[in-house]
Amino acid sequence: MVLVSGPTNLADPAGVKVVRVETAREMLEAVREALPADIAIFAAAVADWRVASEASEKIKKGAKASPRLELVENPDILKTIAAERPGRRPALVIGFAAETQKVTEYASAKRKAKGADWIVANDVSPETGIMGGDRNTVHLVTADGIESWPELDKAEVARRLVARAAEWLAEHTAFT
């Protein structure tokens, strides 16, 4: 089992190989290096954009004009891995969708657009208290429909997701 992780203060999980990255491009490369895999869960909130070019030294105040920042898109890690060729693409690709409105509608569209098998969607609008909180209410969006889960602590959401994915894998994959 491999965990590709951006910067965090959390302890490494026991028995898991942890690969630390700092950029979206590093994350995509590390995920590709971890393939093939049976299940891939993409829970990271990777920035959609990055600065097109990095300064080689500090940009000082007092210049004649404010610096101009040109942005370019970061790689879409979920979509890239979901589109991998057979034998490299995980049997089950799971993404996440943090939405503030039309949660299941947008998550369903995201699942199709990204080529993911499942999307775990939740409402992160300020009134939910989800961001920074320890509880969550999610909707598992699959090709078969939407399964809404009750409010749970985030660790229980993770346990249920992994159990559900393991059940799916046992039902849909022939182990030799």
Steps between C-alpha positions, in 0.01 A plus 500: 500500500634842400391840628605795289471801727551871480625692803320402822554487874333159527702195596568242231257208514655176624588248231463748214771622265473880504627707208521871582445759230458876485360573155221362285752392237697307765176343622403382152846350447493322837153361432609374159803333660266324749304336218371244444259498792165336568338810652599866475339756729560863410414704808756780462378851430764584241508859375355542153762761408870569554734785413631458146860579594675515833734785589857390560535753781285711730287761327569822689247768586542842347520398138351741245199276450336218689614159387276324251405144572415276208314183596486164325282201579632228724463144374166335569627201695165324538414531130850398391505182708140410412602514133804271542514201267362164617748326725618833641163654587384397847189280496324756719573874474342716771503880507354762731282803431469782750203705386302796634185450294332229288731253671389172346424655161849649470661185641322283243625723220852495647502119518422477130734782392796359692436135409485404869302199618384668821489852637463569871312829516432734785359846563776728625301821512583702814176418680579126499810538717667220303824685422713477811241287680525134592161385365374464147199398294592350164331363192663212312435564131543199271376394157225311683371805687549702815541354847458765774673424829392635838709758684814323627836598638756526222693191615181293472435639151850381404445155657168457319644613169790254521266217605262580214791513252634165626154344458479638145845367417415152633182492290652636178853366485625149453806440718746238383 
